[in-house]
Amino acid sequence: MALPSSAVPALVLGLLALGPCLAQQDPAAEFDAVRARAVASGSPAMDATAKEALDWFLRIEDPAARRLRLPAAAAVALDAGRPALAVDLGREAMELGGATPALAVPVARGLAATGRFEELVVLCRSVGAAGQEAAVFVAMDPADLARVEGQVLPLADRAMRSGRTEDALWVFDALVQADPDNGVRLANLALTLRHLGRRSEAAAAYRQAMEVAPTDDQIRSDHGLFLRACGNWAQAAVELRRAMELEAVMGAGPAVTNLVQMEVLRPGSSGIDAAGAAARALAVRPEAAMLRRLNLDLVGDRLRNPDKRTSSR
């Protein structure tokens, strides 16, 4: 039905009155408001609020307003699930504001999320003063650092296997510098140094790991394998037995498997009743194929050589 002619001027006047309000909407102010709302809510990554804030930022036309908000926009892009855009925005912020660790954080996070390992290493090693190559990792909050760690460790492992050992070592060392009291990170560094043949440094890293995490059975077990690789079988057995004692459920970890393997290779070297320990561990972990195989080797060897006996403590 057609509107009465008298109503048309009123409708037009209403639209004309609304127009200036829409035109006056400031993208920079909207970005600030939506971002503040996202921060206050503690909403998870890739939520609608972060995407809305990023959309407002991309509408900002004023160069000064845009430049001022670049660091925040890079962080918002990460929360909105746009890591490649976060890298671009973060690098632009660094070009304008200087290569500081804080400005490099969203770039590093974006590079880690997109698997650009070599670029990440180059970026981090170029930021910070001499001797502070881990400054970008140090500048991250614990949650972001843990997220980046999960993303870069597989990349570092791949780099090591392909011969880029220095890049891989840098990652493990930087993670330790960011959290020197993290035993697992110290053990990872020790394992990397061990693979590189730097045994004295690996030994020092293992000692530090056990100092900060003295009851971690996995670290003790790794150290036992390291000692055995160095030819110190007696001390290796001591460490592996200690690891087995520290397990929340004895036999649930790898220590028993490693001790049984020692017993197969050198009867009497484990210092335990290896067959009995294996049977108890298999009751806890019936799916442990390697342990089952080693135990069969051990039992078969005893059947073939009845005079062999396992020492026990």
C-alpha positions in Angstrom: 0.0 0.0 0.0 1.4 3.4 -0.9 2.3 5.8 1.9 0.2 8.9 2.3 1.8 11.9 0.6 2.0 13.6 4.0 4.2 10.8 5.4 6.9 11.0 2.7 8.5 14.3 3.9 8.7 12.9 7.4 10.4 9.7 6.3 12.9 11.6 4.2 13.7 14.0 7.0 14.2 10.9 9.3 16.7 9.3 6.9 18.5 12.6 6.5 18.8 13.0 10.3 20.2 9.4 10.6 22.8 9.9 7.8 25.2 12.2 9.7 25.2 9.7 12.6 26.3 6.9 10.4 28.9 9.1 8.7 30.3 10.3 12.0 31.0 6.7 13.2 34.8 6.7 13.8 36.5 3.4 13.0 39.4 4.2 15.3 37.1 4.8 18.3 35.1 1.7 17.4 38.3 -0.4 17.3 39.3 0.9 20.7 35.9 0.2 22.2 35.5 -3.3 20.8 39.1 -4.2 21.6 38.7 -3.1 25.2 35.5 -5.2 25.4 37.4 -8.2 24.0 40.2 -7.8 26.5 37.8 -7.3 29.4 35.8 -10.4 28.5 38.9 -12.7 28.3 37.3 -14.3 25.3 39.2 -17.1 23.5 41.1 -16.8 20.3 39.2 -16.4 17.0 36.1 -15.2 18.7 33.6 -12.8 17.1 34.7 -9.8 19.2 38.3 -9.9 18.0 37.1 -10.3 14.4 34.8 -7.3 14.9 37.7 -5.2 16.3 39.9 -6.2 13.4 37.2 -5.2 10.9 37.0 -1.8 12.4 40.8 -1.4 12.3 40.9 -2.2 8.6 38.4 0.6 8.0 40.7 3.3 9.6 41.8 5.7 6.9 43.6 8.3 8.9 47.3 7.4 8.8 48.2 8.7 12.2 45.3 6.9 13.9 46.1 3.7 12.0 49.9 3.9 12.9 49.0 4.4 16.6 47.0 1.2 16.7 49.2 -1.1 14.6 50.7 -3.0 17.6 47.3 -3.6 19.1 45.9 -4.6 15.7 48.6 -7.2 15.2 47.6 -8.8 18.5 43.9 -8.6 17.6 44.6 -10.3 14.2 46.1 -13.3 16.1 43.0 -13.5 18.3 40.9 -13.3 15.2 42.6 -16.3 13.6 44.6 -14.2 11.1 48.3 -15.0 11.9 49.6 -14.0 8.4 47.9 -10.6 8.7 49.4 -10.3 12.3 52.8 -10.8 10.8 52.3 -8.0 8.2 50.8 -5.6 10.7 53.5 -6.4 13.3 56.3 -5.8 10.9 54.8 -2.5 9.8 54.6 -1.5 13.5 58.3 -2.5 13.9 59.3 -0.4 10.9 57.6 2.6 12.3 58.3 2.1 16.0 61.6 0.2 16.1 62.6 -3.4 16.4 61.8 -3.9 20.1 61.0 -7.3 21.7 57.5 -6.2 22.6 56.6 -5.1 19.0 58.2 -8.3 17.7 56.0 -10.6 19.9 52.9 -10.7 17.6 55.2 -11.2 14.5 56.9 -14.1 16.2 53.6 -15.6 17.2 52.2 -15.2 13.7 55.3 -16.8 12.2 55.1 -19.7 14.6 51.4 -20.2 13.8 52.1 -20.3 10.1 55.1 -22.6 10.3 57.6 -20.0 9.0 60.4 -21.4 11.2 63.5 -19.8 9.5 61.9 -16.4 9.5 61.0 -16.7 13.2 64.6 -17.6 14.1 66.0 -14.7 12.0 63.5 -12.2 13.5 64.2 -13.2 17.1 68.0 -13.3 16.7 67.9 -9.8 15.2 65.9 -8.2 18.1 67.4 -7.4 21.4 70.9 -6.5 22.6 73.9 -8.7 22.1 73.6 -11.8 24.3 69.9 -11.4 24.5 68.7 -13.3 21.5 65.8 -14.8 23.5 64.4 -11.3 24.2 61.3 -11.9 22.1 60.5 -15.1 23.9 61.2 -13.5 27.3 58.7 -10.7 26.4 55.9 -13.1 25.8 53.4 -13.8 28.5 53.4 -17.5 29.7 50.3 -18.5 27.8 51.6 -17.1 24.5 55.0 -18.7 25.1 53.4 -22.1 25.8 51.4 -21.8 22.6 54.4 -20.8 20.5 56.4 -23.6 22.1 53.9 -26.2 21.0 54.0 -24.8 17.5 57.8 -24.5 17.1 59.1 -27.7 18.7 58.0 -29.9 15.8 59.5 -27.4 13.4 62.8 -27.3 15.4 62.9 -31.1 15.4 62.4 -31.1 11.6 65.1 -28.5 11.2 67.5 -30.6 13.2 66.8 -33.7 11.2 67.4 -31.7 8.0 70.8 -30.4 9.2 69.8 -27.0 10.4 71.0 -27.8 13.9 72.0 -24.3 15.0 68.5 -23.0 14.4 67.0 -25.9 16.3 69.4 -25.4 19.2 68.6 -21.7 19.3 64.9 -22.5 19.9 65.5 -24.9 22.7 68.0 -22.5 24.3 65.7 -19.5 23.9 62.8 -21.4 25.6 65.1 -22.1 28.6 66.2 -18.5 28.8 62.5 -17.5 28.9 61.8 -19.8 31.8 65.1 -21.1 33.4 63.1 -23.0 36.1 61.3 -25.2 33.6 62.8 -28.7 34.0 61.2 -30.1 30.8 62.6 -27.3 28.7 66.1 -27.9 30.2 65.8 -31.6 29.4 64.8 -30.8 25.8 67.9 -28.6 25.6 70.1 -31.3 27.0 68.7 -33.9 24.6 69.4 -31.5 21.7 73.0 -30.9 22.9 73.4 -34.7 23.2 72.3 -35.2 19.6 74.9 -32.6 18.5 77.6 -34.5 20.4 78.2 -31.7 22.9 78.2 -34.1 25.9 79.6 -31.8 28.6 77.0 -29.1 27.9 74.3 -31.8 27.8 75.4 -33.1 31.1 75.3 -29.6 32.6 71.8 -29.1 31.2 70.6 -32.4 32.7 72.1 -31.5 36.1 70.2 -28.2 36.0 67.0 -29.9 34.9 67.2 -32.3 37.9 67.9 -29.5 40.3 64.7 -27.6 39.3 62.6 -30.7 38.9 64.1 -33.4 41.2 61.0 -35.6 41.2 60.4 -35.7 37.5 60.7 -39.3 36.5 60.8 -38.6 32.7 63.8 -36.3 33.2 65.6 -38.9 35.3 64.9 -41.6 32.7 66.3 -39.4 29.9 69.4 -38.7 32.0 69.8 -42.5 32.5 69.8 -43.0 28.8 72.3 -40.2 28.4 74.6 -41.8 30.9 74.3 -45.2 29.2 75.2 -43.6 25.9 78.3 -42.1 27.5 79.3 -45.6 28.7 78.5 -45.1 32.3 76.2 -48.1 32.7 76.4 -48.4 36.5 75.2 -44.8 37.1 72.7 -45.1 34.3 71.1 -48.0 36.2 71.0 -45.9 39.3 69.2 -43.1 37.5 66.7 -45.4 35.8 65.9 -47.2 39.1 65.3 -43.8 40.7 63.1 -42.8 37.8 61.1 -46.0 38.3 60.6 -45.2 42.0 59.4 -41.7 41.2 56.7 -42.8 38.8 53.2 -42.2 40.1 52.3 -45.7 39.1 55.4 -47.9 39.1 55.9 -49.3 35.6 53.8 -46.6 33.9 56.8 -44.8 32.5 59.7 -45.8 30.3 62.2 -46.5 33.0 61.4 -50.2 33.3 61.7 -50.7 29.5 65.1 -49.1 29.6 66.2 -51.2 32.5 65.0 -54.4 30.9 66.9 -53.4 27.7 70.0 -53.0 29.7 69.5 -56.4 31.2 69.1 -58.0 27.8 72.2 -56.3 26.5 74.3 -56.9 29.7 72.9 -59.4 32.1 73.1 -58.1 35.7 73.6 -54.5 34.7 70.1 -53.3 35.6 70.4 -54.1 39.3 66.7 -55.3 39.5 64.7 -58.4 38.9 64.1 -57.3 35.3 61.7 -60.1 34.4 59.5 -59.4 37.5 59.6 -55.7 36.9 58.6 -56.2 33.3 55.7 -58.5 34.2 54.4 -55.8 36.7 54.8 -53.0 34.1 53.0 -55.0 31.5 50.1 -55.5 33.9 49.9 -51.7 34.0 50.7 -51.1 30.3 49.6 -54.2 28.3 50.0 -52.2 25.1 53.8 -51.6 25.7 55.0 -53.6 22.6 58.7 -52.8 23.0 58.7 -53.9 26.7 56.9 -57.1 25.8 59.4 -57.8 23.0 62.3 -57.1 25.3 60.9 -59.3 28.0 60.5 -62.2 25.5 64.1 -61.7 24.6 65.1 -61.8 28.3 63.1 -64.9 29.1 64.2 -66.7 25.9 67.9 -65.9 26.7 67.4 -67.4 30.2 65.9 -70.5 28.7 68.8 -71.0 26.4 71.3 -70.2 29.1 70.0 -71.5 32.4 73.2 -70.4 34.2 72.5 -66.7 33.6 71.0 -64.9 36.6 69.7 -61.4 37.0 71.1 -59.5 40.0 68.5 -57.9 42.2 68.3 -55.3 44.9 
